[in-house]
Amino acid sequence: MTVPSKKALKSETVKVTLIKSPIRRQAYQSACLVGLGLRKLHSSRVLEDTPCVRGMIEKVKHLLRIEG
C-alpha cells in the first residue's frame, strides 16, 4: 500500500469518519456507508474526491464527520 503525498491529501481526497450508527436507518443509507468502506463506528477512510463519492457522502452526511 502506498502512502499518498501531503499535496494529494489536501487537494484530491476527502477523509470521512463514521460517527453515528447505521442501525435503524434506511437501506440506501447503509448501502452508501458500505460503498464508502465504512463498516464500524469511528472507522475512517481517505477517499478520492469525485462526484460519485460526494453524492454518497451527501446521502449520509448526518452520520459522518468530513475532513478536507
C-alpha positions as CSV (number, residue, x, y, z in Angstrom):
1,M,0.0,0.0,0.0
2,T,1.4,3.4,-0.9
3,V,1.1,6.4,1.2
4,P,-0.3,9.4,-0.6
5,S,1.7,12.6,-0.5
6,K,0.6,15.6,1.6
7,K,-0.4,17.5,-1.6
8,A,-2.6,14.7,-2.7
9,L,-4.3,14.5,0.7
10,K,-5.2,18.2,0.6
11,S,-6.4,18.7,-2.9
12,E,-7.8,15.4,-4.3
13,T,-9.0,13.5,-1.3
14,V,-11.6,13.7,1.4
15,K,-11.4,11.9,4.8
16,V,-14.7,10.6,6.3
17,T,-15.3,9.1,9.7
18,L,-18.4,7.2,10.8
19,I,-19.6,8.9,14.0
20,K,-23.2,7.6,14.2
21,S,-24.6,4.1,13.9
22,P,-26.4,3.0,10.7
23,I,-28.7,0.8,12.8
24,R,-32.4,1.6,12.1
25,R,-31.5,3.7,9.0
26,Q,-33.0,3.2,5.6
27,A,-31.4,0.6,3.4
28,Y,-29.9,3.0,0.9
29,Q,-28.1,4.8,3.7
30,S,-26.5,1.6,4.9
31,A,-25.6,0.7,1.3
32,C,-23.9,4.1,0.9
33,L,-21.8,3.5,4.0
34,V,-20.7,0.1,2.7
35,G,-19.9,1.7,-0.6
36,L,-17.7,4.2,1.2
37,G,-16.0,1.4,3.1
38,L,-17.3,2.4,6.5
39,R,-18.5,-0.6,8.5
40,K,-17.7,0.1,12.2
41,L,-18.2,3.2,14.3
42,H,-15.2,5.6,14.3
43,S,-13.7,3.9,11.3
44,S,-12.1,6.4,8.8
45,R,-11.3,6.3,5.1
46,V,-9.4,8.6,2.8
47,L,-11.3,8.6,-0.5
48,E,-10.8,10.3,-3.8
49,D,-12.8,13.5,-4.2
50,T,-15.1,12.6,-7.1
51,P,-18.7,13.4,-7.9
52,C,-19.8,9.8,-7.1
53,V,-18.1,9.9,-3.7
54,R,-19.5,13.4,-2.9
55,G,-23.0,12.1,-3.8
56,M,-22.7,9.2,-1.4
57,I,-21.4,11.4,1.3
58,E,-24.3,13.8,0.8
59,K,-26.8,11.0,1.4
60,V,-25.3,10.1,4.8
61,K,-23.7,13.4,5.9
62,H,-25.6,13.3,9.2
63,L,-23.7,10.1,10.1
64,L,-20.3,11.3,9.1
65,R,-17.5,13.7,10.1
66,I,-16.0,15.1,6.9
67,E,-12.5,16.5,6.8
68,G,-10.7,18.0,3.9
